[in-house]
Amino acid sequence: MRKIGLIAQIFLIIFILIVLTGVSSLFLRISPDILIKTFKSKEFLFSVKFSLATSSISLTLSLLFSISIAYVLSKRDFFGKRIVENIIDVPISLPPLVLGLSFLILFGGKFGSLLEQAGITFLFSPLGVIFAQFIIITPYVERNIEVVFSKISKRYEFIGKSMGLSDFEVFKKIILPLAKEGIFTGLITGWSRAIAEFGATLMIAGATRMRTETLPIAIFLGISSGDMDFAVSTGVLMVIISFSILLLVRGVFKRNVSY
Amino acid sequence: MLVIENLNIKFGNFSLKGINLSVQKGEYFTILGPTGSGKTLLLETIAGRYRVRNGKIILNSVDITNLHPKDRKIGYVPQDYLLLPHLTVYENITLGKVQLDEEIINLLHIKHLLKRHPSMLSGGEKQRIALARALIRNPKLLLLDEPTSSLDASIKRVVWRNLDKIRDKLLVTVLHVTHDFEEALFLSDKIAIMRDGAIEQVGTPTEIFKMPKSKFVAELTGVENIFEGIGRPDGKGSFIFVDQELNFVTYERVQGKTYLSIRPENVIIKKCRENKINEFQGRIVKILEKGFFFRFDIDIGINIVSLIPAREISVLNLKVGDKVMLEINPEDVHSFAYNDKSLDWKGDEDDEKSKN
């Protein structure tokens, strides 16, 4: 048993070294001067603001859908529930590029024309970025909320009703407050995925400088045009964001309780 | 007040079968049954947790069978209290947009607990809060699900007195379920015995105590002396032969195979024969001290149990091996229909299921 423990520890150390060397190479590649210069550039500021705006909108939409879907899946049993669950998981199981490609074909066809006639354009537009983020993050947000909803005893709902609450009041005053930590974790996970979304965004919204340029797209454009300083600086910022999110989620999970 | 007509409901492999009950206004009605008999399922069905397709529940002449729980005017205290952990005691009580009622708060002594969260309360305090929460909406009917099952024995009696006080002061009709016969006896105006999802017997505590209708009821109410016998009517009463040597006289008319039951507290121990009816000679096999009582196992050809108040023991000065005489008043020899079923204490998976 001691030998197995030792071998496992060696694997652990090797993996930590791989992660740390990879991430630190980003920080070692760039000087503080270049970092500050990039952070002040118009293009960088656009990509930060654009990422924040699109991820906030996609997250809000996703939250609305996720809470509703999670409520149905955690509280109701119905014929074909497993199939519905599998369909919701499709964006998780498919590579984002393939998912993006499928919507590129959908929005590039007759359905897309109909939407365009109604003034809605997904392809190569900021709306496409929001849609790509929304479709990718919703299964993650939903799964987090569904887990916490299903942990809440149905008897709490019943006791609320017996105290004179309507079904909506039970949801608002009992289920949502009891699920708040799961919802928060879902939001953080969803936001980190939205900020980092690349494959589906590239397929649906394209990589247009100062138009559909999210942070990952900015890195892609930087490397494509040979501007490594810009790409690395953006990468450094994303590493900082990712670590902050990771710490935040860990903090929430530590306090997580089930009722 | 509350009328339940032919209520049938299926829950997994368990079902309530043809429940008929009538609870009068102001009555303290207890449903007594072992774990697994469907007591919680019945209570939660009355409170509106389950949809009823077969049967009727009528409260104050209003059919509430499938009314939303919020419209039933029923207060419900679950066995595990179900206080909402994210709310303070005050918020828990006033959740349904009601004002605090000083009378209830003072009656239950919970004023000092109002700002606390449920995690900071003891079992007894949680129980009082759950009661206050159910009473504050001025319900027409109060449902209590095993309110003392998770409390220490010493607190149980305090709770019984509180429940009695609440009933007297607030004049509320109570439907209480329990597996504790002593609790049912202390609190109830009427008791219904429940078994396997059906009502076995309904009566006043005295009726249930003295005249159990079945072996199941007799065992549930603490009768230890239950014997099989053959009844033979004679004059106004009957003889019940347990075997050829041993027969008991009863004032009930019994014909053929039967069960007879004698409450242990009705088995009198004495030193000398007095040539009375139902006198038996026996030998003490075992003596157990049980607080205010001593429990004697006496061999009279069959093993019969007697409970004697502790203060009477010193007079008799009894010990194991002593020969004694037993006397049983024919009024205390009760018979009921012969069947082979007895009290089954198997775990109540269905009650547990319904709590999830």
Chai-1 contact restraints between the chains, C-beta under 6 A:
chainA,res_idxA,chainB,res_idxB,connection_type,confidence,min_distance_angstrom,max_distance_angstrom,comment,restraint_id
A,R155,B,L82,contact,1.0,0.0,6.0,A-B,restraint_1
A,F158,B,R49,contact,1.0,0.0,6.0,A-B,restraint_2
A,I159,B,L82,contact,1.0,0.0,6.0,A-B,restraint_3
A,K161,B,P69,contact,1.0,0.0,6.0,A-B,restraint_4
A,K161,B,K70,contact,1.0,0.0,6.0,A-B,restraint_5
A,S162,B,A47,contact,1.0,0.0,6.0,A-B,restraint_6
A,S162,B,P69,contact,1.0,0.0,6.0,A-B,restraint_7
A,S162,B,Y76,contact,1.0,0.0,6.0,A-B,restraint_8
A,M163,B,L95,contact,1.0,0.0,6.0,A-B,restraint_9
A,M163,B,G96,contact,1.0,0.0,6.0,A-B,restraint_10
A,G164,B,K70,contact,1.0,0.0,6.0,A-B,restraint_11
A,G164,B,G96,contact,1.0,0.0,6.0,A-B,restraint_12
A,L165,B,G96,contact,1.0,0.0,6.0,A-B,restraint_13
A,P177,B,H86,contact,1.0,0.0,6.0,A-B,restraint_14
A,L178,B,H86,contact,1.0,0.0,6.0,A-B,restraint_15
A,Y259,B,P85,contact,1.0,0.0,6.0,A-B,restraint_16
